Amino acid sequence: EGMMPPGTGHKVMHCEFMIADTVLMGSDCHSSGSPKFQGFSLTYSPPTPAAAEKVFAALADGGKVDMPLGKTFW
């Protein structure tokens, strides 16, 4: 209590679920003002860098890339 900004009490910081042998992760985005729900974020952890590049290229083809493929702190 007291550590989270007002209005963030019902947001999801991190979730994780499995589809077959694939782990997907998601979270609510930080927003302020009058936010509208217009989607969500998912994280996919492929088994190899080559698999990551293949999936990224397939999703980017016709999709909107918000963040290029690259290493992250998690």
Phi and psi in degrees as GROMACS dihedral restraints (atoms count N, CA, C in turn):
[ dihedral_restraints ]
;  ai    aj    ak    al  type     phi  dphi    fc
    3     4     5     6     1    86.7    20    10
    4     5     6     7     1   -14.7    20    10
    6     7     8     9     1   -92.4    20    10
    7     8     9    10     1   -21.2    20    10
    9    10    11    12     1  -101.3    20    10
   10    11    12    13     1   140.5    20    10
   12    13    14    15     1   -62.6    20    10
   13    14    15    16     1   151.4    20    10
   15    16    17    18     1   -56.1    20    10
   16    17    18    19     1   140.7    20    10
   18    19    20    21     1    89.3    20    10
   19    20    21    22     1    -2.7    20    10
   21    22    23    24     1  -104.5    20    10
   22    23    24    25     1     5.0    20    10
   24    25    26    27     1   -63.5    20    10
   25    26    27    28     1   -23.7    20    10
   27    28    29    30     1  -110.7    20    10
   28    29    30    31     1    16.4    20    10
   30    31    32    33     1   -88.4    20    10
   31    32    33    34     1   159.1    20    10
   33    34    35    36     1  -102.8    20    10
   34    35    36    37     1   116.7    20    10
   36    37    38    39     1   -76.4    20    10
   37    38    39    40     1   -39.2    20    10
   39    40    41    42     1  -157.5    20    10
   40    41    42    43     1   135.2    20    10
   42    43    44    45     1  -136.7    20    10
   43    44    45    46     1   158.1    20    10
   45    46    47    48     1  -145.4    20    10
   46    47    48    49     1   134.0    20    10
   48    49    50    51     1  -146.9    20    10
   49    50    51    52     1   161.1    20    10
   51    52    53    54     1  -115.0    20    10
   52    53    54    55     1   140.3    20    10
   54    55    56    57     1  -122.3    20    10
   55    56    57    58     1   111.9    20    10
   57    58    59    60     1    56.5    20    10
   58    59    60    61     1  -120.1    20    10
   60    61    62    63     1  -104.0    20    10
   61    62    63    64     1    18.6    20    10
   63    64    65    66     1  -107.5    20    10
   64    65    66    67     1   129.4    20    10
   66    67    68    69     1   -94.0    20    10
   67    68    69    70     1   126.5    20    10
   69    70    71    72     1  -113.2    20    10
   70    71    72    73     1   140.9    20    10
   72    73    74    75     1  -123.9    20    10
   73    74    75    76     1   150.7    20    10
   75    76    77    78     1  -149.2    20    10
   76    77    78    79     1   169.8    20    10
   78    79    80    81     1  -162.7    20    10
   79    80    81    82     1   158.5    20    10
   81    82    83    84     1   -77.9    20    10
   82    83    84    85     1   146.2    20    10
   84    85    86    87     1   -85.0    20    10
   85    86    87    88     1   150.2    20    10
   87    88    89    90     1   -72.1    20    10
   88    89    90    91     1   129.7    20    10
   90    91    92    93     1  -144.8    20    10
   91    92    93    94     1   159.4    20    10
   93    94    95    96     1  -138.4    20    10
   94    95    96    97     1   173.7    20    10
   96    97    98    99     1    77.7    20    10
   97    98    99   100     1  -131.7    20    10
   99   100   101   102     1  -111.7    20    10
  100   101   102   103     1    76.3    20    10
  102   103   104   105     1   -66.9    20    10
  103   104   105   106     1   148.6    20    10
  105   106   107   108     1  -121.8    20    10
  106   107   108   109     1   137.1    20    10
  108   109   110   111     1   -72.5    20    10
  109   110   111   112     1   117.6    20    10
  111   112   113   114     1  -135.0    20    10
  112   113   114   115     1    33.9    20    10
  114   115   116   117     1   134.6    20    10
  115   116   117   118     1  -168.3    20    10
  117   118   119   120     1  -155.9    20    10
  118   119   120   121     1   171.6    20    10
  120   121   122   123     1  -113.2    20    10
  121   122   123   124     1   142.0    20    10
  123   124   125   126     1  -128.5    20    10
  124   125   126   127     1   148.0    20    10
  126   127   128   129     1  -120.6    20    10
  127   128   129   130     1   130.3    20    10
  129   130   131   132     1  -114.9    20    10
  130   131   132   133     1   131.6    20    10
  132   133   134   135     1  -111.1    20    10
  133   134   135   136     1    93.8    20    10
  135   136   137   138     1   -71.2    20    10
  136   137   138   139     1   160.1    20    10
  138   139   140   141     1   -72.5    20    10
  139   140   141   142     1   -23.5    20    10
  141   142   143   144     1  -141.8    20    10
  142   143   144   145     1   159.0    20    10
  144   145   146   147     1   -58.9    20    10
  145   146   147   148     1   -36.7    20    10
  147   148   149   150     1   -64.4    20    10
  148   149   150   151     1   -40.3    20    10
  150   151   152   153     1   -64.8    20    10
  151   152   153   154     1   -38.1    20    10
  153   154   155   156     1   -61.8    20    10
  154   155   156   157     1   -45.3    20    10
  156   157   158   159     1   -63.5    20    10
  157   158   159   160     1   -39.4    20    10
  159   160   161   162     1   -65.3    20    10
  160   161   162   163     1   -47.3    20    10
  162   163   164   165     1   -66.1    20    10
  163   164   165   166     1   -42.9    20    10
  165   166   167   168     1   -59.7    20    10
  166   167   168   169     1   -46.2    20    10
  168   169   170   171     1   -62.2    20    10
  169   170   171   172     1   -40.8    20    10
  171   172   173   174     1   -65.6    20    10
  172   173   174   175     1   -42.2    20    10
  174   175   176   177     1   -72.4    20    10
  175   176   177   178     1   -34.8    20    10
  177   178   179   180     1   -70.1    20    10
  178   179   180   181     1   -28.4    20    10
  180   181   182   183     1   -69.6    20    10
  181   182   183   184     1    99.8    20    10
  183   184   185   186     1    91.2    20    10
  184   185   186   187     1    -4.1    20    10
  186   187   188   189     1  -104.8    20    10
  187   188   189   190     1  -178.5    20    10
  189   190   191   192     1  -110.3    20    10
  190   191   192   193     1   119.6    20    10
  192   193   194   195     1   -89.5    20    10
  193   194   195   196     1   116.2    20    10
  195   196   197   198     1   -93.3    20    10
  196   197   198   199     1   -25.5    20    10
  198   199   200   201     1  -145.9    20    10
  199   200   201   202     1   125.0    20    10
  201   202   203   204     1   -66.4    20    10
  202   203   204   205     1   157.4    20    10
  204   205   206   207     1   -63.8    20    10
  205   206   207   208     1   132.5    20    10
  207   208   209   210     1  -179.5    20    10
  208   209   210   211     1   170.2    20    10
  210   211   212   213     1   -69.6    20    10
  211   212   213   214     1   146.2    20    10
  213   214   215   216     1  -129.7    20    10
  214   215   216   217     1   173.4    20    10
  216   217   218   219     1   -75.1    20    10
  217   218   219   220     1   -14.8    20    10
